Amino acid sequence: MPAQPTPKVAIVDACDAGRFTQTKGATFTASVDFALPTDEVEGTAFIASSAAGEAAQESSAIGGSFFTHHFELGLRGAADADGDGQVTLAEAFR
């Protein structure tokens, strides 16, 4: 039986992080809402705190990045929409 591909996730919390995924010659358009898979996934997912040309935001009240703060809360269980004890990529994205 062939080995299952291992999905990879890149998380970038920085100003202009969305540019990380820019392909040469591509142009930026408005965000697109699409259904995320709920089953097993393969490939690479890029999760960025900001779009290309956008500043990442920090707060002295929470002691750092809004993105990292809320993403961590999600991974610790707040994003577990179905209550199965696991946070999927789709749940974290939402």
C-alpha positions, 0 to 999 in steps of 0.5 A, a space after each residue: 500500500 503506497 504511503 499517504 501524502 502528508 499535507 503541509 501547512 505554512 502559517 505566516 504572521 507578518 505584514 504583506 504575508 499574502 505576497 508570499 503566495 504570489 505567482 509571477 505575473 499574477 494579479 490580486 483580486 477581491 477575496 473568493 469564498 469557497 468550500 473547504 474540504 472536510 475530508 483528508 487533504 493533500 498538498 500545501 496550505 498557506 495561512 497568512 495574517 495579511 493580504 499582499 500590501 496589507 499591514 499585520 495588526 498587533 495589540 498591546 492589550 493582548 500582547 502581540 498579534 491579533 492573528 496569532 492570538 485568535 489562531 492559537 485560540 482556534 487551534 486550542 479548541 475554539 475552532 472545533 465546530 463539530 466538537 470531535 476534539 480535532 481542529 481541521 484546516 477547514 475549521 481553522 480557516 473559518 
